[in-house]
Amino acid sequence: MSQHLAHISLVVRDYDEAIQYYTQVLGFTLIEDTVLSEVKRWVIVEPNGSKGGCKLLLAKAATPEQEKHIGNQTGGRVFLFLFTDNFERDYALYTSKGVAFTIAPHTEEYGIVAVFKDIYGNLWDLIQPHKK
């Protein structure tokens, strides 16, 4: 048996706003943007250089209940974990583009980490794992 996570749905306010943020600010690659109806699109982005790993499905909130969860899909916990091969490069780039870090860079037993908020307020760990 072989399984893997293909996409994680991220509820967003607006497709174009989300695409701009994730591609222009975080440097992700737009993989797909397909119109499904007048109000729904299939939008997939992935971190630059992810080599076929899990991707984000940017899903526009369609109901008031979904809108309430934009930016808080995990009740205030860190939601996504973005691994990098060069923490200092990515931290400097994100900081220069106005990304808000809520926890400063520090070293943990598993690597160098800092926590940032995306455009909607979702919390992310930026992590450079220690080499084993």
C-alpha positions as CSV (number, residue, x, y, z in Angstrom):
1,M,0.0,0.0,0.0
2,S,1.2,3.5,-0.8
3,Q,-0.4,6.7,0.4
4,H,0.6,10.3,0.7
5,L,-1.0,13.7,1.3
6,A,-1.4,15.5,-1.9
7,H,-3.1,18.8,-0.9
8,I,-4.0,20.7,2.2
9,S,-7.0,23.0,1.9
10,L,-6.4,26.5,3.1
11,V,-9.5,28.7,3.3
12,V,-8.9,32.2,1.8
13,R,-10.8,35.4,1.4
14,D,-10.0,35.9,-2.3
15,Y,-8.3,33.7,-4.9
16,D,-6.2,36.4,-6.6
17,E,-5.2,38.0,-3.3
18,A,-4.1,34.6,-2.0
19,I,-2.2,33.7,-5.3
20,Q,-0.4,37.1,-5.1
21,Y,0.7,36.6,-1.5
22,Y,1.8,33.0,-1.7
23,T,3.7,33.4,-5.0
24,Q,5.0,37.0,-4.7
25,V,5.7,37.2,-1.0
26,L,6.4,33.6,0.0
27,G,7.9,32.6,-3.4
28,F,5.6,29.6,-3.9
29,T,4.9,28.3,-7.5
30,L,1.4,28.5,-8.9
31,I,0.7,24.9,-10.1
32,E,-2.9,25.2,-11.3
33,D,-5.6,27.8,-11.5
34,T,-8.7,26.3,-13.1
35,V,-12.1,27.9,-13.2
36,L,-14.8,25.5,-12.0
37,S,-17.8,27.8,-11.9
38,E,-18.6,31.5,-11.7
39,V,-17.5,31.5,-8.0
40,K,-15.2,28.5,-7.6
41,R,-11.7,27.8,-8.8
42,W,-9.2,25.0,-8.3
43,V,-6.0,26.8,-7.2
44,I,-2.9,24.9,-6.2
45,V,0.4,26.4,-5.0
46,E,3.5,24.7,-3.7
47,P,6.7,25.9,-2.1
48,N,9.5,26.6,-4.5
49,G,11.7,23.5,-5.0
50,S,9.3,21.2,-3.1
51,K,9.9,18.4,-5.6
52,G,6.3,17.0,-5.7
53,G,5.5,17.2,-2.0
54,C,2.3,18.3,-0.4
55,K,0.6,21.3,-2.0
56,L,-1.8,24.0,-0.8
57,L,-5.3,24.1,-2.3
58,L,-6.4,27.7,-1.9
59,A,-10.1,27.4,-1.3
60,K,-12.2,30.6,-1.2
61,A,-14.6,30.7,1.7
62,A,-18.1,30.0,0.3
63,T,-20.2,30.4,3.4
64,P,-20.3,32.7,6.5
65,E,-19.2,29.7,8.6
66,Q,-16.1,29.2,6.4
67,E,-15.4,32.9,6.4
68,K,-15.2,32.8,10.2
69,H,-12.3,30.3,10.0
70,I,-10.1,32.3,7.5
71,G,-6.8,32.7,9.3
72,N,-7.7,30.4,12.2
73,Q,-8.2,26.9,10.9
74,T,-6.4,25.4,13.9
75,G,-7.7,27.5,16.7
76,G,-4.5,29.5,17.1
77,R,-2.0,26.7,16.9
78,V,0.8,26.7,14.3
79,F,-1.0,25.3,11.2
80,L,1.7,24.7,8.6
81,F,5.4,23.8,8.8
82,L,7.6,25.1,6.0
83,F,11.0,23.4,5.8
84,T,13.9,25.3,4.2
85,D,17.5,24.4,3.3
86,N,18.6,28.0,4.2
87,F,16.9,29.6,7.1
88,E,18.8,32.8,7.1
89,R,18.1,33.4,3.4
90,D,14.3,32.8,3.7
91,Y,14.0,34.7,7.0
92,A,15.7,37.7,5.5
93,L,13.7,37.5,2.3
94,Y,10.4,37.2,4.2
95,T,11.2,40.0,6.6
96,S,12.1,42.3,3.7
97,K,8.7,41.6,2.2
98,G,6.9,42.5,5.4
99,V,6.1,39.0,6.7
100,A,5.3,39.3,10.4
101,F,7.2,37.0,12.6
102,T,5.5,36.3,16.0
103,I,8.3,34.2,17.5
104,A,11.9,35.2,16.7
105,P,14.4,32.7,15.3
106,H,15.7,30.3,17.8
107,T,17.3,26.9,18.0
108,E,15.4,23.8,19.1
109,E,16.6,20.3,19.2
110,Y,15.2,19.6,15.7
111,G,16.5,22.8,14.0
112,I,16.3,26.5,13.6
113,V,12.7,27.8,13.8
114,A,10.7,31.0,13.8
115,V,6.9,31.5,13.6
116,F,5.2,33.8,11.1
117,K,1.7,34.8,10.2
118,D,0.5,34.7,6.6
119,I,-1.7,37.3,5.0
120,Y,-4.8,35.8,6.8
121,G,-3.2,35.3,10.2
122,N,-2.5,31.5,9.9
123,L,0.6,30.6,11.9
124,W,3.5,28.9,10.2
125,D,6.8,27.5,11.4
126,L,9.7,28.3,9.2
127,I,12.2,25.5,9.9
128,Q,15.7,24.5,8.9
129,P,16.1,21.0,10.3
130,H,19.4,20.0,11.8
131,K,21.3,17.7,9.5
132,K,21.4,14.2,10.8
